[in-house]
């Protein structure tokens, strides 16, 4: 698939690569990439087990890497692609970073930020869910099935 065919699917596949890396490391398989212009400037996956840190979500690690890449804390011209709907903590960080857009794959009805609406995001942040939803859900289901 070319980036020009469907950029959201293209970049979500990059996030899925990160989620698979998390899966291989026995982490909850969530992956994220941050895109600025047409360039991936950050990529990360969950590392809460490795780092013994409940805040080491894919999104949080990607925000830090993106800010370092850009040399500033604001991600106003950036899009976050993440395989699972961000939690409230990650949505709050997205709000503080003034992220332009969030694109996620699978919904998270238990811990996802959408339960509370978009109040923690920057007012100009655009949100789109359900991109490659089935692939993102399948990886999560397989991971948790193995854990049971």
Beta strands, then each sheet from edge to edge (+ up, - down):
strand 1: 31-36
strand 2: 39-45
strand 3: 78-84
strand 4: 101-106
strand 5: 126-128
sheet 1: 2+ 1- 3+ 4+ 5+
end
